[in-house]
Amino acid sequence: MGVRIAPLWSDKLQEDISWRIENLFWDWEDCDIKRLQGLQFELWEYEPSEGNDHDDCDGCWAKFMKDGMHNTLANCYRCDSVQGQDGRVILLCADCFNITKQLIEQKIVPVTA
């Protein structure tokens, strides 16, 4: 399910970021940014969840591993109040966190396709 977002270019990332936003809204019927209001993210030194050696960013699937082993990310932004696709807390890389922050601040406004 989820929503489809019209292409949305990011000069900073030099790419269309609509796919990242779609991943963040994967289980929502619409793209209601108000649902993001009040979410608290904290920068966190990654620790693997039980039974895993890594986790993935909920926006772009970048890989997190302890100590950034094997060219992965060692830090992530964590939100304990909402669950990701697999039932765990939401983890975001810095780029996806900044996109989320811009969505909350309404600096970028996605349009459903």
MOSUL-V641699 format. One record per pair of residues at least 24 apart in sequence whose C-alpha atoms are under 10 Angstrom apart, sorted by the first residue. I is the first residue (numbers start at 1). GAP is how many residues later the second one is. Records with the same first field share a line. If there is no record, write none. Layout:
I = GAP, GAP
//
This chain:
1 = 24, 25, 26, 27, 28, 29
2 = 24, 25, 26, 27, 28, 29
3 = 24, 25, 26, 27, 28, 108, 109, 110
4 = 25, 26, 27, 106, 107, 108, 109
5 = 26, 105, 106, 107, 108
6 = 104, 105, 106, 107
7 = 103, 104, 105, 106
8 = 100, 101, 102, 103
10 = 89, 98
12 = 83
13 = 82
17 = 42, 43, 78, 79, 82, 93
18 = 92, 93, 94
19 = 40, 41
20 = 37, 38, 39, 40, 41, 75, 76, 79, 80
21 = 37, 38, 39, 75, 78, 79, 82, 89
22 = 37, 38, 88, 90
23 = 34, 35, 36, 37, 38, 61, 62
24 = 33, 34, 35, 36, 60, 61, 66, 68, 72, 76
25 = 33, 34, 59, 60
26 = 32, 33, 58, 59
27 = 57, 58
30 = 82
31 = 78, 79, 80, 81
32 = 78
33 = 67, 70, 71, 72, 73, 76, 77
34 = 69, 70, 72
35 = 69
36 = 46, 64, 65, 67, 68, 69
37 = 64, 66, 67, 68
38 = 43, 66
39 = 40, 41, 42, 43, 62, 65
40 = 37, 38, 39, 40, 41, 42
41 = 35, 36, 37, 38, 39, 40, 49, 50, 51, 56, 60
42 = 34, 35, 36, 37, 38, 49, 55
43 = 32, 33, 34, 35, 36, 48, 49, 50, 51, 54
44 = 30, 31, 32, 33, 34, 35, 47
45 = 28, 29, 30, 31, 32, 33
46 = 27, 28, 29, 30, 31, 32, 45
47 = 27, 28, 29
49 = 39, 40
55 = 33, 36
56 = 34, 35, 36, 37
57 = 27, 33, 34, 35, 36, 37, 38, 39, 40
58 = 25, 26, 27, 28, 31, 32, 33, 34, 35, 38, 39
59 = 25, 31, 32, 33, 34, 36, 37, 38, 40, 41
60 = 32, 33, 35, 36
61 = 30, 31, 32, 35
62 = 29, 30, 31, 34
63 = 29, 30
64 = 27, 28, 29
//
